[in-house]
Amino acid sequence: MDIEKYILNFIKIRPRSKKEVSQRLIDKGVSKDEIQKILDAYEKKGFLGDDGFTKWWIEQRLLSYKARLLIEQELLQKGIDLDLIEKNMDLMDVDDKKTIKRFAKDHFDNNCKDLEKEKIKIYRKLLSKGFAAQDIEEFFDIKEIS
């Protein structure tokens, strides 16, 4: 198997963290020295980099209304350094309260007959996306969804 072609196809699907690529190469039986050479070469060419991957991952997760803590946990599992995660979260202005507001605006059905039931539905969806119950409750207490 041509490892170069294999890795190009792997990173062509979507951006990847260095840990993802490294793990894939380990699974294929590539030596650690060879893995490091490949990672360095692809990073130098601009095909691979944890900073770009982190920004892409955050952007994708915000599109699906994920909470900051959940995004952070996912990135840590992908092998991204916590400092890099926090730097990019701050640069991209990741704020759970803003995301909750955006989710509620996009998903709340003002025409439903039972507004309390609708709030509970939104509350549960937000909890499943990693938001803190306190932040969700605060949103519903201080802001009428319209």
N, C-alpha and C positions, 0 to 999 in steps of 0.2 A: 504494500500500500504506500502510495505517495503521501507522506505526512503533510507536506506543504499544501497540497491540493485539499487534503482532508480538513486542515485547519482553516483554510480560506473559505471552504464551504460552510464550516461550522460558524465562523464569525460573520458570514454573509447573511445568515438568517436574521440575526439581530446582534446588536453590540454585546460583547461578553467581557466579564471581568478576567483579570489575569489568572485568578484562582480557578475559574471555570475552565479556561483553556488548559491550564496546567493539569487539572484533574482528568480532563479528557485524554490528554497525552499520557498520563500515568496509566490510565485504563487501557491504553493501546500498547503499553510496554516500553515506552520511550524512556531513556535514561534521564536522570535529573540534570546532568550537564547539558544534554541535548535540549531538554525542555527550556532551560535558562537561555540558551542561545536563540531558540525559536521565539521565546517571549521578548527578548531584547530586540531581535530583528523586526518583529511585527510592531513593537512599540515605536521603534525608530522610524518605520515607514508610516506611522500614524494609523495603523489598522487596529491597534490595541492600546488601551490605556484606562486605568481605573478612574481617572478624573472624568473623562468623557462618558464612560459607562455609567458612573454615578449620576451625572446630570441627566442622562437619558432615562435611567431607571426612575429617578424622582419624578421627572416630567410624566412618564407613563403612569406612574402610580397616582399622581395628582389628577390625571384625567379620569381615573376610576375612583376618585374621592377616598383615597386611603389616608389614614392618620399618620402623623409624623413618626410616632414610635413604631408602628408597623413597618413603615418604609425603612426605618433605621435597622430594625431586626432583619429584614430581608437582605439589606445590603451587607450587614455583618456576616450573614450566612454565605454571601457571595464572596467573602474574603476582603471586603473593603474596610480600610482603616477608619476608626471612629472619628478622628480629627478631619479626615477628608469628607466624610458624610456630613458632619456638623457644618463644615465650611460651606459646602454646596447647599445644604438646607437653608442656611442663613442667606447665602447669595440669591437663592431662588425664592426667598421670602415664604418658606413653608410655615403656615400658621393654621393650626387645627380649627380655630374659631372661624377663620375665613372660609376654610374648606367645608365646615359644617353649614355655614350660611349658604354657600354656593350649592351644596347638595340639597338642602331644604328648598331653596328657590327652584331648582331644576326638577325636583321630584314631588313636591307637595301639591296635592290636588285640592285647590280651593273650592271646587264644585262638588266635592263629596258631601254627603249628608251628615256624616258623623266626624266632625273635626278632631275630636279627642282620639278616636280610633285611628285616624290618619296620622296624628302626632305620634301615637304609639308605634305605628308601622315604621315611620321615619326614624324614631328613636332606636328601634331594634336593628334596622339596617345600618345605622351609624355605629352602633355598638359592634356589629359584625365586621365593620371596616376598621376597627381598632381605636375608635374615639373613646375618651374617658366619659363615663356617665355624667360626671359633674359638668363638663363642658357642654354636653348636649342639653342637660337640664337648665343650665344657665342660659343657653340660647333660647329655649322655649319660654323661660320666665321673663326675659327682658325684651324679646322681640316677637311680635305677632308675624307669622309668615304670610306674606302676600305677594 
